[in-house]
Amino acid sequence: MSTSKAMPAAVVLFALGVVAIVAMFVAGDRGLPAWVFAAGWLLAPAGLALGVFSAVRNSRRRA
């Protein structure tokens, strides 16, 4: 089974987004830099979307 090159990138993006979200919960009320909030807000959904797109494209290629 071959995977596209986009799938590992999607996993990395999603993992970085999840790490940023966990960092927000761990930090609590203490101030975090704005890039942490932006990373949590953008990276996890972008990784999920890229992963779904890659999986759909890979399944259509084989059919």
QUIVENFEN-V87909 format. One record per backbone hydrogen bond with DSSP energy under -1.0 kcal/mol. CO is the residue of the C=O (numbers start at 1). NH is the residue of the N-H. E is the energy in kcal/mol with one decimal. If there is no record, write none. Layout:
BEGIN
[[CO | NH | E] [CO | NH | E]]
END
This chain:
BEGIN
[[6 | 10 | -2.3] [7 | 11 | -2.2] [8 | 12 | -2.2] [9 | 13 | -2.5] [10 | 14 | -2.5] [11 | 15 | -2.5] [12 | 16 | -2.5] [13 | 17 | -2.1] [14 | 18 | -2.3] [15 | 19 | -2.4] [16 | 20 | -2.1] [17 | 21 | -2.1] [18 | 22 | -2.6] [19 | 23 | -2.3] [20 | 24 | -1.7] [21 | 25 | -1.7] [22 | 26 | -2.5] [23 | 27 | -2.3] [24 | 28 | -1.1] [27 | 30 | -1.5] [33 | 36 | -1.1] [34 | 38 | -2.4] [35 | 39 | -2.4] [36 | 40 | -2.3] [37 | 41 | -2.0] [38 | 42 | -2.1] [39 | 43 | -2.3] [42 | 46 | -1.9] [43 | 47 | -2.7] [44 | 48 | -2.2] [45 | 49 | -2.6] [46 | 50 | -2.5] [47 | 51 | -2.2] [48 | 52 | -2.4] [49 | 53 | -2.6] [50 | 54 | -2.5] [51 | 55 | -2.3] [52 | 56 | -2.6] [53 | 57 | -2.5] [54 | 58 | -2.4] [55 | 59 | -2.1] [56 | 60 | -2.1] [57 | 61 | -1.5] [58 | 62 | -1.2] [59 | 63 | -1.2]]
END
